[in-house]
Amino acid sequence: MASPKKKKQITKSKPTKSQMKVSPSKTNPITPFLMFNANLEEVTKFYTGIFKQSKVISVNPMQAEFVLNGQKFSAYNGGPEFKFSWGVSFMIHVETQKEVDPYWNELSKGGKELMCGWVEDKFGMVWQITPNILLELISHKDPVKREKATQAMLQMRKIDIAKLKEAVK
C-alpha cells in the first residue's frame, strides 16, 4: 500500500527589505498634517513663494492643502497650544550651493538659523537644507573621511559645500 502524499504547506512571508519594491505613485498615501498657530493664507503664500514647484490646492484662514516640490501637505490653524519642534523636520535635498543659499535665506527670514543645515522658519517649522554630498560624506566608507565631514558639518550653520569638500581632502 502506498503511503499518502503529504500536502505541501505554502506559507506567506514578508519580503525582506532587499525584496521590497518601491514604485512611485501619483498619489502618496502619507500626507503631513501640520497644526499651525497662524493664518494659513499667510502660511501658503510664504511657502509657495519659496518652493518653485508648488501650488495651493485650497486655503482659507483656518485650513489649507498645498503642494511643495511634489509633496502634498494639509494644514490647520490649531492655535497657540500647537508648536513645532526639532523632533519632526522636513529635509530638502539639494545638489549645489546655488540651491542651498536661496532655501536658507528665505526660510530663515523671521526665523532662526540652527546648526548643521537646520533652520526654523517664522512659523516654527524646522527644515534641513541638505546637500546630497553631505549625506554621502558623513556616511562614507572611509572612517577618517566620515569623521572629518562630520566635524566640519558640526561647525556650520548653513552647509557650505566647498568647506565640506575641503575638510575631507
Protein Blocks (a to p, Z undefined) as FASTA:
>chain_A
ZZdddddddddddddfklpccdddfbdfbdcdddddddfklmmmmmmmmmmbgcdfbdcf
kbccddeehiacddddebjklccdfkbccddddfbfklmmmmmmmmmgopacdeehiacd
fkopacddddfklmmmmmcfblklmmmmmmmmmmpcbdcfklmmmmmZZ
